[in-house]
Amino acid sequence: VWLLSTRYKKILSGLASHSVRNDYKLETLRSGSQFSALRRKELARYFGSYIYLTNTAFGGLLLLGGCIYAVFARGKVLTLISQLGGLEAMLPMLLAAMALILSTINTTAVSISLEGKCFWILKEAPIPAKTLFKAKLAVNLLMFWSVAVISLLILFIASLWKLKLFNNG
């Protein structure tokens, strides 16, 4: 994002052919700053496009599903971990697997490509490219960290059940 933010407008202007479009709307956004208005626009675009949401949320759903499975099949999971050397040996590999799955939540790249032919509107607006990229990055980090925190919380609950803190026996 940092590498492209300085030349984003120039790159897209050179790559895209300009054509006049009549299907855009100018509307007032209620917000305190350019950043928050752009962030709201990005969130609306993210949750408003089914294919965009599906492509970027699949990894997060996969991770959440795996964590929920670990809660209900904790006996099998603990047996597998103990056979592979214990949690201390497996923890780096498990964290690397989580990071790999979380890396599939990349809303920024998709959002940049969705600007497409409407980019000329943003180019003419008095918005610095860094503000535009920060808004796109904020949505990406929101999705990334929300899935990461929820997954780790589920795994923490699973580990508490292992210690029988939630069980009466």
Residue, then its C-alpha position, 0 to 999 in steps of 0.5 A: v500500500w505504501l509503495l503504491s500510494t505515492r503513484y496511485k493516481k498516476i498509474l491508474s491514469g496511465l492504464a485506464s482509458h477515460s470515458v464519460r459515465n452517467d451512472y454515478k451519484l454525488e451525495t453528501l456524506r455525514s462525517g467529520s473528516q475525509f478519512s471517515a467519509l472514505r472509510r464509510k464508503e469502503l465499508a459500504r462497498y465491502f458489505g454491498s458487493y456479494i462477490y467481494l465479500t465472499n472472496t475476501a471473507f472465505g479465509g476468515l470463515l475458514l479460520l473461525g470454523g476451524c476454531i469452533y471445530a477445535v472447541f467441540a473436538r478438543g479431545k481429538v485436537l489435543t491428541l493430535i497435538s501431543q502426538l506431534g510433539g506437544l503444544e510448545a512444538m506446534l505453537p509456531m506452526l499453528l500461528a503460522a497457519m493462522a497468519l496464512i489463513l488471515s492473509t487471505i483477508n485482503t480487502t485493499a487489493v480488491s478495493i483498488s481494482l474496483e475503482g476502475k473506470c470511476f477513478w477519475i472522480l476520485k482523481e478530481a476530488p481534493i483528496p490526497a492519495k494517502t488518505l484514500f489508501k488509509a481508508k482502504l487499509a482501515v477496512n482491511l485491518l478491521m476485517f483482519w483483526s476482528v477475525a483474529v481476535i474472535s478466533l483467538l478468543i474461541l481458542f482461549i475458551a477451548s483451552l479453558w475447557k481443557l483445564k476444566l474451568f467451565n466443567n463441574g467435574 
